[in-house]
Amino acid sequence: MKLKILLMSFESTNDFKEDAGCLRGFFATKFNEFVELHNHITDKYVYSYPLIQYKMFNQKPLIVGINDGVDILKEILDQFEIITLNHTDYEIIERSMIIKKEDFCLTKKIHFYEFVTPWAALNQKNHERYMLIKNEESRTALLRKILTGNLLSMSKTFGYTVPDTIKCDIDLMSREMEFKGRNFTSFCGGFMVNFSIPDYLGIGKSVSKGYGTVRKWYGPPDMY
């Protein structure tokens, strides 16, 4: 199937110092009427794959809209001149938007991807299971299963029925990170899979805040 993708980026007089979570907070507050910008209805979180995702690369923001999220980002594109993050005002001097349609589907071809932001693969249950496993091969098998589950969950959101088995392999390194005062294990590196994923979509947990962002890795890289 094809996904409609919008990539929105901004230039300011200064580099952005805050993270993607702060960027999300600004737009969620300023345009609260759009649930897709913050995934909350009143005080309840909407547990579905986010159609608008916030990223920060090299101190520059990138907002990704998917399908219905595209129309929302188009509507708000020119409705702000200043972005305020942690009490710092950033004047927007240039903005750009790219809209395209890209494949999201099982393929006969193997594709190589890199995580350009850490993959938050583990929920509380899986984290406990992962930490109890001492064998690296078994840990890798668990992460492959989680990656496959992430793709199946995304497919369900987009109404895509995966017609056959997803086959993947990974080459990842774990790293400890802190989020809201709590430590968690994330992963950096790359993977290969018989599935086409548009660049800059997030996989796993907290993708609306920039985690798990993937990009095609043309090569193939030496590690495979």
MDAnalysis code that builds the backbone (N, CA, C; Angstrom):
import MDAnalysis as mda
import numpy as np

u = mda.Universe.empty(672, n_residues=224, atom_resindex=np.repeat(np.arange(224), 3), trajectory=True)
u.add_TopologyAttr("name", ["N", "CA", "C"] * 224)
u.add_TopologyAttr("resid", np.arange(1, 225))
u.add_TopologyAttr("resname", ["MET", "LYS", "LEU", "LYS", "ILE", "LEU", "LEU", "MET", "SER", "PHE", "GLU", "SER", "THR", "ASN", "ASP", "PHE", "LYS", "GLU", "ASP", "ALA", "GLY", "CYS", "LEU", "ARG", "GLY", "PHE", "PHE", "ALA", "THR", "LYS", "PHE", "ASN", "GLU", "PHE", "VAL", "GLU", "LEU", "HIS", "ASN", "HIS", "ILE", "THR", "ASP", "LYS", "TYR", "VAL", "TYR", "SER", "TYR", "PRO", "LEU", "ILE", "GLN", "TYR", "LYS", "MET", "PHE", "ASN", "GLN", "LYS", "PRO", "LEU", "ILE", "VAL", "GLY", "ILE", "ASN", "ASP", "GLY", "VAL", "ASP", "ILE", "LEU", "LYS", "GLU", "ILE", "LEU", "ASP", "GLN", "PHE", "GLU", "ILE", "ILE", "THR", "LEU", "ASN", "HIS", "THR", "ASP", "TYR", "GLU", "ILE", "ILE", "GLU", "ARG", "SER", "MET", "ILE", "ILE", "LYS", "LYS", "GLU", "ASP", "PHE", "CYS", "LEU", "THR", "LYS", "LYS", "ILE", "HIS", "PHE", "TYR", "GLU", "PHE", "VAL", "THR", "PRO", "TRP", "ALA", "ALA", "LEU", "ASN", "GLN", "LYS", "ASN", "HIS", "GLU", "ARG", "TYR", "MET", "LEU", "ILE", "LYS", "ASN", "GLU", "GLU", "SER", "ARG", "THR", "ALA", "LEU", "LEU", "ARG", "LYS", "ILE", "LEU", "THR", "GLY", "ASN", "LEU", "LEU", "SER", "MET", "SER", "LYS", "THR", "PHE", "GLY", "TYR", "THR", "VAL", "PRO", "ASP", "THR", "ILE", "LYS", "CYS", "ASP", "ILE", "ASP", "LEU", "MET", "SER", "ARG", "GLU", "MET", "GLU", "PHE", "LYS", "GLY", "ARG", "ASN", "PHE", "THR", "SER", "PHE", "CYS", "GLY", "GLY", "PHE", "MET", "VAL", "ASN", "PHE", "SER", "ILE", "PRO", "ASP", "TYR", "LEU", "GLY", "ILE", "GLY", "LYS", "SER", "VAL", "SER", "LYS", "GLY", "TYR", "GLY", "THR", "VAL", "ARG", "LYS", "TRP", "TYR", "GLY", "PRO", "PRO", "ASP", "MET", "TYR"])
u.atoms.positions = np.array([
    [0.836, -1.181, 0.000],
    [0.000, 0.000, 0.000],
    [0.882, 1.247, 0.000],
    [0.263, 2.372, -0.344],
    [0.947, 3.657, -0.345],
    [0.492, 4.481, 0.859],
    [1.450, 5.113, 1.529],
    [1.142, 6.066, 2.590],
    [1.422, 7.472, 2.077],
    [0.549, 8.389, 2.440],
    [0.796, 9.791, 2.135],
    [1.640, 10.369, 3.270],
    [2.783, 10.950, 2.935],
    [3.741, 11.424, 3.925],
    [4.008, 12.908, 3.708],
    [4.020, 13.672, 4.790],
    [4.407, 15.077, 4.734],
    [5.570, 15.300, 5.689],
    [6.627, 15.943, 5.194],
    [7.776, 16.314, 6.010],
    [7.811, 17.832, 6.120],
    [7.665, 18.351, 7.335],
    [7.653, 19.786, 7.587],
    [8.888, 20.155, 8.406],
    [9.658, 21.136, 7.931],
    [10.844, 21.564, 8.666],
    [10.886, 23.082, 8.750],
    [11.685, 23.593, 9.706],
    [11.756, 25.027, 9.960],
    [13.204, 25.474, 10.102],
    [13.427, 26.732, 9.776],
    [14.702, 27.386, 10.067],
    [14.407, 28.574, 10.969],
    [15.280, 28.775, 11.961],
    [15.154, 29.911, 12.862],
    [16.449, 30.711, 12.842],
    [16.442, 31.843, 13.525],
    [17.656, 32.645, 13.633],
    [18.694, 31.956, 14.504],
    [18.256, 31.014, 15.356],
    [19.153, 30.271, 16.236],
    [18.882, 28.779, 16.115],
    [19.885, 27.969, 16.447],
    [19.686, 26.530, 16.505],
    [18.770, 26.173, 17.672],
    [17.916, 25.181, 17.474],
    [17.023, 24.728, 18.538],
    [17.813, 23.880, 19.532],
    [17.687, 24.191, 20.805],
    [18.433, 23.484, 21.848],
    [17.603, 22.403, 22.537],
    [16.295, 22.451, 22.374],
    [15.412, 21.527, 23.072],
    [15.203, 20.246, 22.261],
    [14.524, 19.262, 22.898],
    [14.311, 17.980, 22.232],
    [12.941, 17.928, 21.565],
    [12.663, 16.779, 20.932],
    [11.415, 16.615, 20.193],
    [10.195, 16.650, 21.104],
    [10.362, 16.227, 22.366],
    [9.256, 16.276, 23.306],
    [8.794, 17.700, 23.566],
    [9.739, 18.638, 23.665],
    [9.388, 20.050, 23.839],
    [8.672, 20.590, 22.612],
    [9.140, 20.181, 21.439],
    [8.499, 20.606, 20.194],
    [7.051, 20.126, 20.152],
    [6.839, 18.890, 20.521],
    [5.486, 18.332, 20.575],
    [4.616, 19.116, 21.556],
    [5.185, 19.476, 22.704],
    [4.429, 20.224, 23.701],
    [3.950, 21.564, 23.184],
    [4.791, 22.246, 22.400],
    [4.396, 23.547, 21.844],
    [3.186, 23.406, 20.929],
    [3.259, 22.472, 19.977],
    [2.163, 22.333, 19.013],
    [0.907, 21.757, 19.665],
    [1.080, 20.881, 20.650],
    [-0.072, 20.323, 21.352],
    [-0.838, 21.404, 22.094],
    [-0.116, 22.370, 22.642],
    [-0.752, 23.467, 23.388],
    [-1.364, 24.498, 22.457],
    [-0.625, 24.867, 21.428],
    [-1.084, 25.933, 20.533],
    [-2.262, 25.496, 19.668],
    [-2.268, 24.220, 19.267],
    [-3.334, 23.718, 18.395],
    [-4.020, 22.531, 19.063],
    [-4.496, 22.753, 20.271],
    [-5.046, 21.681, 21.101],
    [-6.267, 21.013, 20.486],
    [-6.933, 21.702, 19.556],
    [-8.158, 21.144, 18.970],
    [-7.882, 19.933, 18.075],
    [-6.632, 19.746, 17.661],
    [-6.280, 18.621, 16.801],
    [-5.714, 17.486, 17.645],
    [-6.500, 16.440, 17.838],
    [-6.079, 15.311, 18.676],
    [-4.798, 14.679, 18.146],
    [-4.642, 14.658, 16.836],
    [-3.486, 13.998, 16.231],
    [-2.165, 14.663, 16.610],
    [-2.214, 15.918, 17.051],
    [-0.985, 16.615, 17.419],
    [-0.474, 16.218, 18.802],
    [-1.355, 15.629, 19.613],
    [-0.935, 15.314, 20.991],
    [-1.445, 13.959, 21.491],
    [-2.384, 13.332, 20.765],
    [-2.879, 11.996, 21.112],
    [-3.545, 11.931, 22.489],
    [-4.259, 12.981, 22.850],
    [-5.022, 12.972, 24.087],
    [-6.457, 13.432, 23.806],
    [-7.403, 12.762, 24.459],
    [-8.789, 13.229, 24.487],
    [-9.111, 13.505, 25.942],
    [-9.365, 14.778, 26.269],
    [-9.421, 15.269, 27.658],
    [-8.129, 14.839, 28.355],
    [-8.213, 13.995, 29.367],
    [-6.994, 13.605, 30.093],
    [-6.575, 12.167, 29.787],
    [-7.163, 11.566, 28.752],
    [-6.860, 10.172, 28.427],
    [-6.001, 10.086, 27.170],
    [-4.991, 9.218, 27.225],
    [-4.089, 9.042, 26.095],
    [-4.740, 8.136, 25.053],
    [-4.566, 8.484, 23.783],
    [-5.090, 7.684, 22.678],
    [-4.012, 6.685, 22.263],
    [-4.269, 5.409, 22.526],
    [-3.273, 4.376, 22.238],
    [-3.414, 3.877, 20.803],
    [-2.836, 4.609, 19.899],
    [-2.788, 4.199, 18.499],
    [-1.519, 4.780, 17.888],
    [-1.118, 4.237, 16.755],
    [0.114, 4.713, 16.129],
    [-0.047, 6.185, 15.739],
    [0.855, 7.064, 16.200],
    [0.698, 8.507, 15.960],
    [0.835, 8.872, 14.486],
    [-0.110, 9.637, 13.996],
    [-0.087, 10.082, 12.611],
    [0.673, 11.386, 12.443],
    [1.098, 11.997, 13.558],
    [1.993, 13.151, 13.532],
    [3.121, 12.878, 14.516],
    [4.355, 12.996, 14.041],
    [5.529, 12.644, 14.844],
    [6.549, 13.779, 14.793],
    [7.169, 14.033, 15.932],
    [8.101, 15.149, 16.078],
    [9.527, 14.624, 16.201],
    [10.435, 15.232, 15.454],
    [11.844, 14.811, 15.456],
    [12.714, 16.057, 15.636],
    [13.945, 15.832, 16.105],
    [14.932, 16.900, 16.165],
    [16.261, 16.327, 15.677],
    [16.750, 16.838, 14.534],
    [17.995, 16.374, 13.950],
    [18.955, 17.551, 13.804],
    [20.148, 17.415, 14.380],
    [21.160, 18.461, 14.272],
    [20.598, 19.827, 14.663],
    [19.827, 19.821, 15.752],
    [19.243, 21.039, 16.321],
    [18.260, 21.717, 15.363],
    [17.662, 20.923, 14.495],
    [16.629, 21.434, 13.589],
    [15.403, 20.527, 13.674],
    [14.208, 21.126, 13.751],
    [12.992, 20.327, 13.910],
    [12.497, 19.744, 12.593],
    [11.893, 18.571, 12.713],
    [11.208, 17.926, 11.596],
    [9.915, 17.340, 12.135],
    [8.805, 17.665, 11.502],
    [7.514, 17.098, 11.883],
    [7.009, 16.258, 10.714],
    [6.617, 15.030, 11.024],
    [6.174, 14.082, 9.998],
    [4.678, 13.846, 10.145],
    [3.950, 14.029, 9.066],
    [2.526, 13.729, 9.036],
    [2.273, 12.529, 8.143],
    [1.357, 11.674, 8.565],
    [1.043, 10.457, 7.816],
    [-0.464, 10.418, 7.556],
    [-0.862, 10.204, 6.322],
    [-2.278, 10.105, 5.928],
    [-3.095, 11.275, 6.482],
    [-4.008, 11.069, 7.418],
    [-4.834, 12.166, 7.932],
    [-3.996, 13.254, 8.589],
    [-2.818, 12.881, 9.108],
    [-1.935, 13.872, 9.718],
    [-1.406, 14.879, 8.718],
    [-1.361, 14.522, 7.442],
    [-0.888, 15.431, 6.394],
    [-1.773, 16.660, 6.312],
    [-3.089, 16.461, 6.301],
    [-4.022, 17.582, 6.158],
    [-3.929, 18.540, 7.346],
    [-3.707, 18.005, 8.532],
    [-3.598, 18.857, 9.723],
    [-2.347, 19.724, 9.638],
    [-1.222, 19.141, 9.259],
    [0.011, 19.922, 9.162],
    [-0.092, 20.981, 8.058],
    [-0.758, 20.666, 6.963],
    [-0.964, 21.657, 5.912],
    [-1.788, 22.829, 6.427],
    [-2.745, 22.541, 7.288],
    [-3.624, 23.595, 7.808],
    [-2.905, 24.541, 8.759],
    [-1.959, 24.029, 9.529],
    [-1.312, 24.878, 10.546],
    [0.031, 25.441, 10.084],
    [0.474, 25.097, 8.889],
    [1.826, 25.450, 8.444],
    [2.148, 26.924, 8.629],
    [1.245, 27.811, 8.252],
    [1.534, 29.245, 8.293],
    [0.814, 29.953, 9.431],
    [0.423, 29.208, 10.470],
    [-0.329, 29.801, 11.577],
    [0.538, 30.102, 12.805],
    [1.835, 30.155, 12.638],
    [2.728, 30.519, 13.742],
    [3.973, 31.174, 13.157],
    [4.466, 32.178, 13.853],
    [5.678, 32.871, 13.444],
    [6.815, 32.636, 14.424],
    [6.460, 32.244, 15.661],
    [7.441, 32.001, 16.714],
    [7.122, 30.674, 17.381],
    [8.150, 29.873, 17.625],
    [8.006, 28.644, 18.402],
    [8.678, 28.869, 19.750],
    [7.931, 28.650, 20.829],
    [8.456, 28.856, 22.175],
    [8.697, 27.503, 22.842],
    [9.949, 27.251, 23.177],
    [10.338, 25.992, 23.811],
    [11.101, 26.307, 25.094],
    [10.589, 25.825, 26.224],
    [11.244, 26.081, 27.513],
    [11.532, 27.566, 27.713],
    [10.521, 28.387, 27.418],
    [10.584, 29.838, 27.633],
    [11.563, 30.542, 26.691],
    [12.046, 29.851, 25.681],
    [12.903, 30.463, 24.666],
    [12.121, 30.607, 23.374],
    [12.114, 31.813, 22.803],
    [11.401, 32.068, 21.563],
    [12.321, 31.878, 20.367],
    [11.827, 31.128, 19.393],
    [12.563, 30.921, 18.145],
    [11.733, 31.507, 17.000],
    [12.246, 32.560, 16.401],
    [11.549, 33.174, 15.271],
    [11.760, 32.320, 14.027],
    [10.668, 31.995, 13.352],
    [10.740, 31.167, 12.155],
    [11.010, 32.060, 10.950],
    [12.146, 31.834, 10.290],
    [12.510, 32.666, 9.139],
    [12.346, 31.907, 7.816],
    [12.191, 30.610, 7.913],
    [11.982, 29.808, 6.700],
    [11.297, 28.514, 7.083],
    [10.388, 28.052, 6.261],
    [9.718, 26.767, 6.499],
    [9.559, 26.039, 5.178],
    [9.605, 24.743, 5.234],
    [9.484, 23.959, 4.007],
    [8.592, 22.751, 4.245],
    [8.015, 22.271, 3.171],
    [7.096, 21.142, 3.246],
    [7.295, 20.258, 2.021],
    [7.450, 18.975, 2.262],
    [7.542, 17.990, 1.180],
    [6.415, 16.982, 1.373],
    [5.639, 16.753, 0.325],
    [4.553, 15.774, 0.372],
    [4.809, 14.711, -0.689],
    [4.706, 13.456, -0.288],
    [4.936, 12.379, -1.242],
    [4.157, 11.142, -0.832],
    [4.045, 10.211, -1.729],
    [3.446, 8.915, -1.434],
    [4.534, 7.858, -1.487],
    [4.566, 6.999, -0.453],
    [5.617, 5.996, -0.371],
    [5.047, 4.639, 0.007],
    [5.754, 3.596, -0.411],
    [5.320, 2.228, -0.138],
    [5.464, 1.891, 1.347],
    [4.455, 1.220, 1.863],
    [4.507, 0.594, 3.185],
    [3.903, -0.781, 2.997],
    [4.766, -1.794, 2.866],
    [4.240, -3.115, 2.519],
    [5.344, -4.170, 2.588],
    [4.901, -5.413, 2.649],
    [5.811, -6.548, 2.541],
    [6.358, -6.601, 1.118],
    [7.631, -6.961, 0.970],
    [8.261, -6.999, -0.348],
    [9.055, -8.292, -0.526],
    [9.367, -8.603, -1.747],
    [10.252, -9.733, -2.024],
    [11.710, -9.355, -1.770],
    [11.985, -8.075, -1.847],
    [13.341, -7.563, -1.677],
    [13.640, -7.294, -0.202],
    [14.886, -7.494, 0.195],
    [15.328, -7.144, 1.541],
    [15.777, -5.684, 1.550],
    [15.316, -4.935, 2.548],
    [15.684, -3.534, 2.699],
    [16.527, -3.364, 3.956],
    [17.469, -2.438, 3.897],
    [18.336, -2.145, 5.033],
    [17.952, -0.790, 5.617],
    [17.873, -0.724, 6.943],
    [17.483, 0.502, 7.628],
    [18.430, 0.783, 8.781],
    [18.533, 2.054, 9.137],
    [19.241, 2.454, 10.344],
    [18.281, 3.217, 11.243],
    [18.482, 3.065, 12.546],
    [17.759, 3.898, 13.496],
    [18.536, 5.199, 13.655],
    [17.950, 6.296, 13.206],
    [18.625, 7.589, 13.343],
    [18.319, 8.233, 14.690],
    [17.348, 7.701, 15.404],
    [17.129, 8.021, 16.816],
    [16.944, 6.690, 17.549],
    [17.232, 6.629, 18.842],
    [17.176, 5.354, 19.568],
    [15.801, 4.693, 19.497],
    [15.816, 3.376, 19.349],
    [14.596, 2.564, 19.303],
    [14.211, 2.176, 20.729],
    [13.047, 2.637, 21.166],
    [12.516, 2.271, 22.482],
    [11.678, 1.016, 22.302],
    [12.340, -0.121, 22.288],
    [11.686, -1.378, 21.919],
    [10.907, -2.007, 23.062],
    [11.326, -1.760, 24.300],
    [10.862, -2.564, 25.425],
    [9.804, -1.860, 26.259],
    [8.646, -2.505, 26.420],
    [7.704, -2.064, 27.443],
    [8.133, -2.693, 28.770],
    [7.384, -2.427, 29.815],
    [7.806, -2.907, 31.139],
    [7.935, -4.423, 31.183],
    [6.959, -5.109, 30.597],
    [6.983, -6.576, 30.607],
    [8.174, -7.114, 29.819],
    [8.380, -6.567, 28.610],
    [9.485, -7.045, 27.780],
    [10.840, -6.668, 28.366],
    [10.901, -5.537, 29.070],
    [12.160, -5.131, 29.681],
    [12.589, -6.128, 30.753],
    [11.641, -6.535, 31.570],
    [11.954, -7.522, 32.606],
    [12.415, -8.832, 31.973],
    [11.736, -9.227, 30.909],
    [12.107, -10.461, 30.222],
    [13.493, -10.334, 29.593],
    [13.747, -9.190, 28.967],
    [15.037, -8.962, 28.311],
    [16.188, -9.014, 29.315],
    [15.995, -8.390, 30.483],
    [17.062, -8.340, 31.471],
    [17.341, -9.704, 32.094],
    [16.335, -10.562, 32.110],
    [16.529, -11.910, 32.666],
    [17.285, -12.832, 31.710],
    [17.251, -12.482, 30.424],
    [17.950, -13.300, 29.431],
    [19.438, -12.949, 29.443],
    [20.282, -13.911, 29.609],
    [21.727, -13.674, 29.646],
    [22.410, -14.048, 28.330],
    [21.724, -14.834, 27.505],
    [22.284, -15.285, 26.232],
    [21.995, -14.253, 25.140],
    [23.048, -13.780, 24.464],
    [22.874, -12.737, 23.458],
    [22.014, -13.202, 22.288],
    [22.139, -14.459, 21.915],
    [21.339, -14.983, 20.802],
    [19.849, -14.947, 21.143],
    [19.513, -15.272, 22.397],
    [18.115, -15.239, 22.825],
    [17.609, -13.807, 22.928],
    [18.481, -12.897, 23.359],
    [18.090, -11.485, 23.398],
    [17.804, -10.959, 21.993],
    [18.667, -11.339, 21.049],
    [18.470, -10.926, 19.660],
    [17.167, -11.480, 19.102],
    [16.855, -12.730, 19.432],
    [15.606, -13.344, 18.969],
    [14.396, -12.583, 19.516],
    [14.476, -12.159, 20.771],
    [13.386, -11.387, 21.368],
    [13.214, -10.056, 20.656],
    [14.309, -9.368, 20.368],
    [14.230, -8.071, 19.699],
    [13.715, -8.211, 18.266],
    [14.092, -9.292, 17.591],
    [13.536, -9.534, 16.242],
    [12.020, -9.708, 16.313],
    [11.563, -10.429, 17.315],
    [10.127, -10.644, 17.494],
    [9.410, -9.330, 17.788],
    [10.031, -8.474, 18.597],
    [9.427, -7.184, 18.921],
    [9.375, -6.292, 17.686],
    [10.448, -6.284, 16.900],
    [10.467, -5.490, 15.673],
    [9.365, -5.935, 14.723],
    [9.201, -7.240, 14.568],
    [8.125, -7.765, 13.729],
    [6.768, -7.324, 14.261],
    [6.602, -7.386, 15.582],
    [5.355, -6.949, 16.193],
    [5.081, -5.472, 15.967],
    [6.127, -4.653, 16.017],
    [5.967, -3.222, 15.737],
    [5.425, -2.995, 14.322],
    [5.979, -3.710, 13.354],
    [5.535, -3.552, 11.966],
    [4.108, -4.053, 11.773],
    [3.752, -5.147, 12.451],
    [2.375, -5.655, 12.357],
    [1.392, -4.670, 12.984],
    [1.792, -4.052, 14.096],
    [0.931, -3.072, 14.755],
    [0.732, -1.843, 13.873],
    [1.802, -1.358, 13.255],
    [1.690, -0.238, 12.329],
    [0.774, -0.604, 11.163],
    [0.943, -1.799, 10.632],
    [0.129, -2.243, 9.497],
    [-1.352, -2.237, 9.854],
    [-1.668, -2.652, 11.067],
    [-3.060, -2.665, 11.518],
    [-3.634, -1.254, 11.556],
    [-2.835, -0.301, 12.038],
    [-3.284, 1.089, 12.076],
    [-3.635, 1.593, 10.684],
    [-2.812, 1.239, 9.692],
    [-3.009, 1.738, 8.336],
    [-3.972, 0.882, 7.519],
    [-4.525, -0.172, 8.134],
    [-5.470, -1.024, 7.427],
    [-4.820, -1.919, 6.404],
    [-3.545, -2.230, 6.624],
    [-2.817, -3.088, 5.692],
    [-2.685, -4.490, 6.276],
    [-3.139, -5.485, 5.532],
    [-3.015, -6.881, 5.946],
    [-1.728, -7.456, 5.380],
    [-0.808, -7.832, 6.251],
    [0.472, -8.384, 5.819],
    [0.227, -9.784, 5.258],
    [0.538, -10.022, 3.974],
    [0.123, -11.267, 3.315],
    [0.992, -12.486, 3.609],
    [2.162, -12.278, 4.188],
    [3.072, -13.406, 4.419],
    [3.949, -13.082, 5.621],
    [4.963, -13.889, 5.848],
    [5.811, -13.755, 7.027],
    [6.803, -12.601, 6.878],
    [6.887, -11.780, 7.919],
    [7.920, -10.743, 7.976],
    [9.215, -11.396, 8.445],
    [10.267, -11.223, 7.663],
    [11.572, -11.798, 8.007],
    [12.562, -10.669, 8.250],
    [13.221, -10.695, 9.396],
    [14.124, -9.596, 9.721],
    [15.345, -10.099, 10.477],
    [16.388, -9.298, 10.458],
    [17.559, -9.529, 11.285],
    [18.049, -8.169, 11.764],
    [18.782, -8.145, 12.855],
    [19.157, -6.887, 13.488],
    [20.636, -6.877, 13.834],
    [21.183, -5.685, 13.929],
    [22.527, -5.484, 14.465],
    [22.458, -4.224, 15.310],
    [22.260, -4.402, 16.602],
    [21.948, -3.292, 17.501],
    [22.872, -3.273, 18.701],
    [23.019, -2.088, 19.253],
    [23.724, -1.914, 20.514],
    [22.769, -1.256, 21.508],
    [22.755, -1.755, 22.729],
    [21.875, -1.174, 23.740],
    [22.535, 0.045, 24.359],
    [21.712, 0.956, 24.815],
    [22.208, 2.128, 25.525],
    [21.176, 2.535, 26.568],
    [21.648, 3.001, 27.700],
    [20.764, 3.441, 28.766],
    [20.441, 4.910, 28.574],
    [19.157, 5.241, 28.684],
    [18.716, 6.620, 28.524],
    [17.799, 6.992, 29.684],
    [17.569, 8.280, 29.832],
    [16.672, 8.771, 30.880],
    [15.517, 9.519, 30.248],
    [14.311, 9.227, 30.722],
    [13.112, 9.897, 30.229],
    [12.187, 10.136, 31.406],
    [11.879, 11.417, 31.653],
    [11.022, 11.807, 32.772],
    [11.546, 11.240, 34.095],
    [12.867, 11.301, 34.254],
    [13.473, 10.886, 35.507],
    [13.635, 9.389, 35.685],
    [13.288, 8.614, 34.669],
    [13.403, 7.156, 34.756],
    [14.361, 6.646, 33.694],
    [15.177, 5.662, 34.065],
    [16.105, 5.060, 33.116],
    [15.406, 3.970, 32.303],
    [15.775, 3.856, 31.040],
    [15.244, 2.768, 30.226],
    [16.295, 2.370, 29.199],
    [16.148, 1.164, 28.692],
    [17.083, 0.633, 27.708],
    [16.561, 0.893, 26.304],
    [17.379, 1.519, 25.472],
    [17.029, 1.729, 24.067],
    [18.113, 1.089, 23.196],
    [17.926, 1.158, 21.882],
    [18.844, 0.463, 20.972],
    [19.165, 1.349, 19.774],
    [20.429, 1.306, 19.370],
    [20.886, 2.013, 18.179],
    [21.518, 0.995, 17.225],
    [21.529, 1.325, 15.954],
    [22.122, 0.413, 14.976],
    [21.234, 0.293, 13.756],
    [21.149, -0.916, 13.207],
    [20.384, -1.108, 11.995],
    [19.711, -2.458, 11.938],
    [18.901, -2.638, 10.897],
    [18.227, -3.919, 10.704],
    [17.935, -4.114, 9.224],
    [17.628, -5.348, 8.884],
    [17.229, -5.690, 7.527],
    [15.898, -6.417, 7.591],
    [15.036, -6.179, 6.616],
    [13.695, -6.754, 6.664],
    [13.093, -6.754, 5.264],
    [12.213, -7.699, 5.012],
    [11.509, -7.765, 3.723],
    [10.250, -6.906, 3.777],
    [10.445, -5.651, 4.120],
    [9.323, -4.729, 4.306],
    [9.793, -3.331, 3.925],
    [8.960, -2.615, 3.175],
    [9.271, -1.245, 2.772],
    [8.659, -0.269, 3.781],
    [9.517, 0.573, 4.368],
    [9.098, 1.551, 5.381],
    [9.528, 2.937, 4.914],
    [8.633, 3.901, 4.844],
    [9.045, 5.256, 4.452],
    [10.053, 5.851, 5.430],
    [10.998, 6.603, 4.895],
    [11.978, 7.284, 5.734],
    [11.306, 8.198, 6.752],
    [11.902, 8.229, 7.943],
    [11.537, 9.110, 9.057],
    [10.255, 8.711, 9.780],
    [9.708, 7.549, 9.479],
    [8.649, 7.017, 10.334],
    [9.279, 6.416, 11.581],
    [8.554, 6.460, 12.691],
    [9.047, 5.907, 13.933],
    [8.512, 4.505, 14.164],
    [9.332, 3.685, 14.836],
    [8.963, 2.315, 15.182],
    [9.141, 2.136, 16.684],
    [8.172, 1.486, 17.330],
    [8.311, 1.187, 18.752],
    [7.546, 2.148, 19.628],
    [8.057, 2.378, 20.834],
    [7.402, 3.249, 21.804],
    [7.846, 4.697, 21.605],
    [6.974, 5.608, 22.035],
    [7.279, 7.055, 22.079],
    [7.716, 7.612, 20.728],
    [7.131, 7.103, 19.645],
    [7.524, 7.598, 18.324],
    [7.052, 9.033, 18.095],
    [5.989, 9.454, 18.780],
    [5.536, 10.831, 18.607],
    [6.564, 11.818, 19.144],
    [7.423, 11.366, 20.053],
    [8.472, 12.220, 20.635],
    [9.820, 11.982, 19.970],
    [9.819, 11.281, 18.848],
    [11.032, 11.179, 18.061],
    [11.805, 9.887, 18.173],
    [11.402, 8.973, 19.050],
    [12.156, 7.736, 19.213],
    [11.894, 6.766, 18.054],
    [12.890, 5.918, 17.790],
    [12.720, 4.842, 16.816],
    [12.589, 5.283, 15.374],
    [13.131, 6.448, 15.037],
    [13.031, 6.948, 13.667],
    [13.953, 6.164, 12.744],
    [13.410, 5.681, 11.634],
    [14.196, 4.863, 10.711],
    [14.443, 5.596, 9.397],
    [15.522, 5.180, 8.760],
    [15.864, 5.713, 7.439],
    [16.532, 4.603, 6.647],
    [16.231, 4.532, 5.363],
    [16.840, 3.501, 4.525],
    [18.358, 3.653, 4.509],
    [19.009, 2.514, 4.540],
    [20.466, 2.475, 4.558],
    [20.900, 1.756, 3.290],
    [21.377, 2.531, 2.333],
    [21.752, 1.958, 1.046],
    [23.183, 1.443, 1.152],
    [23.423, 0.274, 0.637],
    [24.765, -0.267, 0.839],
    [25.012, -1.535, 0.041],
    [24.702, -2.684, 0.621],
    [24.369, -2.866, 2.032],
    [25.565, -2.584, 2.919],
    [25.373, -2.250, 4.195],
    [26.486, -1.949, 5.084],
    [27.329, -3.179, 5.381],
    [28.559, -2.938, 5.808],
    [29.509, -4.022, 6.040],
    [29.033, -5.014, 7.088],
    [28.225, -4.553, 8.054],
    [27.861, -5.433, 9.172],
    [27.001, -6.601, 8.706],
    [26.447, -6.523, 7.494],
    [25.669, -7.652, 6.999],
    [26.493, -8.458, 5.995],
])
